[in-house]
Amino acid sequence: MNVLSSDNLERCASVTHGFFTRRGGVSRGIYASLNCGPGSQDDPQRVRQNLSRVARMLAVAPDNLIVPRQTHSVDVLVIDEHCMDRRPQVDALVTARTGLALGITGADCPTVLFADPAARVIGAAHAGWRGTFNGVLEATLAAMQTLGAKLHDVVAAVGPGIQQPSYEVGADFRAFFVAQDAGNEQFFAGGADRLVFDLPAYIEQRVLSAGVQAIDRQTRDTFSDDDLFSYRRSRRRGEPDYGRQLGAIVLR
């Protein structure tokens, strides 16, 4: 199993985390091998086995790994005591409970993990362009603050996602972002023939602007790296579906 880590979060003794690649699971075919997406058309039993392997790596019981149904929303679930629903329909999770792993799936959209080691509060968010644009990262941080987190103590990590050279977009997409904030022009490169968007840099800027002072990010490109799942690559290849990788964090 190949797991990527954040230098920021590695320095937080109170948390265990990982950005899991597609290696080390039991799924087959286009889902090979560590497909962690219950929403995919993969064999549900194989997905459960994959998630159990992730839980074991995080040193939690399989039932204590929460993986929501993500809809590119800004909805955040704060888990204070017990979470009866292991697949809540939200795009971010926050908790101060030990032994509960917060998992977010993606296949081009990065996972963003947060921790306030002083307050012992963690969070995880699905950061596609739409959710990030609409404020899911700020909503996650606000939810962490309700549990006692302080923005200046929070550290953040952006997982692997589609990188700018691979993220082709249209002129209307750029206009949409620039209409919100003229400064968003900096996240686009190229011209009419080929316009590309820097989603990881945009995510980083939103987190820093929210008041977080420490953030790092993975630079591996889901689209060009076959060790990672990619929605866009699957579409380019004409595949009927795609797997999802997982980013997760747990309080020790």
TORGUTI-795049 format. One record per residue: y, x, z of N, C-alpha, C in turn; residue in three letters. Coordinates in steps of 0.02 Angstrom, whole numbers, plus 50000, padded with zeros to 5 digits. Example, Ala and Ser with C-alpha at 12.3 -4.5 7.8 and 13.67 -1.06 7.14 Angstrom:
// TORGUTI-795049
497165066050390497755061550390498355066050390Ala 498885064250354499475068450357500025064550394Ser 
END
This chain:
// TORGUTI-795049
499405004350000500005000050000500625004450000Met 501075003249953501685007249947502265003149974Asn 502565005650028503105002050061503735006350061Val 504295003550038504935007050037505305005450102Leu 505715010150124506075009150187506805011050180Ser 507195008650227507915010050231508045015350284Ser 508445020350267508625025450316509005022150375Asp 509435017350359509815013950412509345010650462Asn 508865006750436508425003050480507905007550514Leu 507725013050482507265017650514507555020450578Glu 508215020850582508545023450642508595018250697Arg 508405012050683508425006750734507735006350767Cys 507695009150826507045009450860506765002650877Ala 507174997550878506954990950900506664986750843Ser 506654989250781506404985150726505884988950685Val 505464985050653505004987450601505184983650537Thr 505194986950481505384983650419505014986750361His 505064983650304504784986450243504984982450182Gly 505074986050126505144982850061504494984350024Phe 504064979350017503394980349991503404980049915Phe 503074984849883502994984849811502394980549792Thr 502204980649729501644976449708500964979849718Arg 500944985749748500324989449756499994988049824Arg 499334987449823498964986949885498704980049903Gly 498694975449854498464968749869497814966949833Gly 497674960449831497044958049803497134953549741Val 497754952149722497864947749664497684951449599Ser 497564947449547497334950249483497784948249426Arg 497664951449369498024949749308498774951049314Gly 499184946349292499904947249294500174947549365Ile 499764945549414499974945649484499744951849521Tyr 499394956249487499124962149521499684966449551Ala 499634968449615499064966349657499314963249722Ser 499904965449748500154962849812500674957349797Leu 500454951949765500904946349753500994942449818Asn 501614942249843501764938849906502124932249895Cys 502064929449835502434923249819502014917049823Gly 502044913249879501684906849882501914901949828Pro 502514902849802502774898449750502534900149680Gly 502164905549673501894907449608501264903249593Ser 500994903949533500394900249514499754904349526Gln 499824909649565499264913849584498784909749629Asp 498174912149635497684909249681497974909349752Asp 498084903449783498394903249849498024907449901Pro 497354907749895496964911649943497134919149937Gln 497224921449876497404928549866498104929949894Arg 498554925349884499234926249912499194926649988Val 498794922250017498724922450091498434929050114Arg 497944931650077497664938150095498194943650090Gln 498604943350038499124948350029499624947950087Asn 499824941950106500304941150161499994943450227Leu 499344942450235499004944950295499024952550297Ser 498954955750240499004963050238499704965450257Arg 500204961850233500904963550251501004962650327Val 500764957050353500834955750425500504961350465Ala 499924963550443499574968950479499984975350478Arg 500304976850421500734982850417501334982250464Met 501564976150474502144974950518501934974050591Leu 501274974250603500994973450671501154966750701Ala 501104961350660501174954550686500584950450662Val 500464944850697499934940250675500154936950610Ala 499684935350565499874932150501500304925950510Pro 500164921950562500554915950574501264917450597Asp 501404923650615502074925550637502474928850581Asn 502234928350520502624930450461502894924150427Leu 503544923150430503864917250401504134918950332Ile 503914915250282504134916350212504384909650185Val 505034908750179505304902250161505224900450087Pro 505314894050072505384891750003506114892849984Arg 506234897249938506924899149921507174895349860Gln 507794893149864508074889049810508764891549787Thr 508924897849801509574900649783510154896949818His 510014894649879510514891049918510874895949965Ser 511294893150009511614897150061511364894850130Val 510804891450131510534888650193510184894050234Asp 510324894150299510054899050345509704895350402Val 509104897750420508744895050477508784899950535Leu 509054897650591509064901650652508454899650693Val 508014904450706507404903150743507514905350815Ile 507664900550858507794902150929507154902750970Asp 506714897950962506104897951002505484897950958Glu 505304892050934504694891550895504864888950824His 504494891550776504574889150707503914885950685Cys 503904879450686503294875850669503154876150594Met 503684876550553503614876650480503604883950458Asp 503044886250431502994893150408503294894050339Arg 503514888750306503854889350241504454884750239Arg 504954885950282505554881750281505934882650215Pro 506284877450194506654877850131507364880450144Gln 507424886950147508064890350159508054896850120Val 508624900250118508654906750084508814912450131Asp 508844911150195508944916450244508664914350311Ala 508454919250349508154918250416508484922950465Leu 508574920550527508874924550580508504923150644Val 508394928350685508074927250750508234932750799Thr 508144931150863508164936150916507484936450951Ala 506994933450921506314933350949505934939550929Arg 505574942550977505154948250960504504945750930Thr 504214949950888503554948450859503554943250805Gly 504134941350780504184936450726504474939850664Leu 504084940350611504284943850551504644939050504Ala 505224940950481505624937050433505494939950364Leu 505204936050319505034938550253505404934850198Gly 505654938550149506004935650091505694938550028Ile 505534934149981505234936349918505764937149864Thr 505574941049813506024942049756505654945049698Gly 505944944249638505654947149578506224948749530Ala 506704952249552507344954549522507894953549573Asp 507884947849609508384946749662508204951049723Cys 508674955049748508514959149806508464955049870Pro 508074957749917508084955449986508584959750025Thr 508974956650067509424960450111509194959450183Val 509074964950218508854964750287509424967050332Leu 509484963750390510024965250438509724966350507Phe 510044970650547509854971450617510464973450658Ala 510534970350715510994972750766510554975450823Asp 510454982050826509984984750875510234983950947Pro 510894983550957511164982751024511034975651050Ala 511164970651009511064963651029510344961351019Ala 509954965350982509264963650966509234956950927Arg 509574957050871509584951250826509444953950755Val 509024950450717508864952450649508974946650601Ile 509034948350537509104943250485508824945750420Gly 508674941150375508424942750308508684937450260Ala 508914939650202509214934950154508984936450083Ala 508914931050045508764931449973509424931949936His 509534937649903510204938949875510194939149799Ala 510034933449768510144932849696510884932049682Gly 511074932149619511794931849604512104925449629Trp 511744919749622512044913349640512154912749716Arg 511624914449754511694914049826512224918849853Gly 512234924949825512734929849846513434927449829Thr 513524924849770514174922249748514404916649794Phe 513944912349815514124906449855514174907949930Asn 513944913949951514064915850021513454916150066Gly 512854917050039512264917150083512264923150131Val 512554928750109512554934650153513034933550212Leu 513624930850198514094929350251513814924050299Glu 513454919150271513144913950313512614916950358Ala 512244921750333511734925050373512044928850431Thr 512574932450417512924936250469513234931550521Leu 513504926050498513794921150545513244918350591Ala 512654917050563512104914550604511874919850654Ala 511874926050634511694931450681512194931750739Met 512824930550723513334930650776513224925150828Gln 512944919550807512804914250856512284916350907Thr 511894921550890511384924150936511634930350973Leu 512264932050963512554937651000512674943950961Gly 512524944050897512644950050856513384951350848Ala 513564957750843514254959850830514264963350762Lys 514724961250719514724963850650514764971450648Leu 515154974350693515234981750690514604985350712His 514124981650743513484984750763512924983350713Asp 513044978950666512514977050619512424982550567Val 511794984050553511634988450496511254984250445Val 511334985950382511054981950328510704986350277Ala 510224983450242509854987050190509704982250133Ala 509854984550073509714980550012509074983149981Val 508604978749969507964980749941508004981749865Gly 507444983549835507444984549762507594978149725Pro 507934978849670508114973049629508284975549559Gly 508474970949517508664972849449509314976949452Ile 509314982749419509884987249421510334986049359Gln 510944988349363511434986649312511214988149240Gln 510904993949225510714995149155510254989949125Pro 509894986349168509404981349143509654974149147Ser 510224973049180510444966249195510964963949143Tyr 510714961849086511164959449033511394952349049Glu 512034951149039512324944549052512804942848995Val 513044936648995513514934448944514234934748968Gly 514684933948921515404934148937515594928548984Ala 515274922748977515424917149022515244918749094Asp 514704922549103514494924649170515034929049201Phe 515284933849164515824938149190516444934149205Arg 516624929549162517224925549173517164921449237Ala 516564919049251516434915149312516584919349374Phe 516354925549374516464929949431517194932049437Phe 517504933649382518194935949383518664930349403Val 518484924049386518894918349407518904917749483Ala 518344919549516518324919349589518754924849619Gln 518704930849589519064936749615519134941649558Asp 519754943249540519874947949485519554954649498Ala 519464956449562519154962749579518424963149559Gly 518114957349545517414957449524517304960549455Asn 517834961749419517784965149354517434971849360Glu 517504975049418517214981749428516454981749424Gln 516134975949432515404975649433515104974549363Phe 515524974549312515294973649244515444979849202Phe 514994981249155515084986849110514854984749040Ala 515104988248990514924986648921515424981948890Gly 515244979348832515684974948796515324969048766Gly 515594966648711515324960548679514604961648656Ala 514434967648634513764968848609513244968948665Asp 513444971648722512964972048778513344972648844Arg 513374967148881513724966948945513214966949001Leu 513314971249051512824971749106513184971049173Val 512814968349222513094966649288512744970749342Phe 513134973349389512874977449444512784973049506Asp 512224969549510512104965049566512044968749633Leu 511684974349638511644977749703512324980049728Pro 512754982449685513424984549707513834978549730Ala 513754972949696514114966849716513874964549784Tyr 513214964749796512944962949861513234967549915Ile 513234974049902513494978849951514224977449967Glu 514614975949916515324974649928515424968349970Gln 515024963249959515084957049998514904958350072Arg 514394962250084514194963750152514724967850188Val 514994972950155515514977050185516144973050198Leu 516324968650151516924964550159516844959650217Ser 516224957850234516104953250289516194956650357Ala 516224963350358516344966850420515804971650441Gly 515244971850404514714976650418514944983650396Val 514794988650436515044995350421514505000150395Gln 513874998250402513335002650381512844998850336Ala 512775001150274512314997950227512045003250180Ile 511405002750164511115006950111510715002450064Asp 510515005250008510155001149960509655005149919Arg 509125001749900508625004649856508905004849785Gln 508705009849747508965010449678508415009449626Thr 507805007949647507275006749598507395000149562Arg 507285000249497507454994549454506824990249442Asp 506844984149465506264979749458506084978649384Thr 506574978449341506444976949270506054982649237Phe 506234988849252505934994549217505364997849255Ser 505264996049317504764999249360504154994649367Asp 503594996549338502994992349340502674992049409Asp 502914996049456502674995449525503014989749562Asp 503474986349529503834980649558503774974649512Leu 503784968749541503774962649500504474961249473Phe 504504958149414505144956549383505084950049343Ser 505514945349360505544939149322505754940449250Tyr 506274944449241506524945749173506014949449131Arg 505664954149160505164957749121504594953149101Arg 504404948649146503864943949129504064939449072Ser 504704937349072504944933149017504954937148951Arg 505164943448956505194947648896504494948548866Arg 503994948848908503314949848885502964943348867Arg 503294937748879502994931348863502444929248910Gly 502464931848971501964930049021502114923149051Glu 501614919349070501724912449093502024911949163Pro 501974917249203502214917049271502324924249294Asp 502484925249357502634932049383502504932149458Tyr 502354938149483502254939049554502914940349590Gly 502884940449655503484941749696503324947149747Arg 503794951849756503734956649811504104953949872Gln 503984957149928504244954649992504634960150028Leu 505194958050057505544962250106505504958750173Gly 505374962550226505264959350291505504963750348Ala 505674960550403505914963950463505684960250525Ile 505534964150578505284961150640505574965050699Val 505744961550753505944964750816505314966950853Leu 505314973150874504744975550913504764972550983Arg 
END
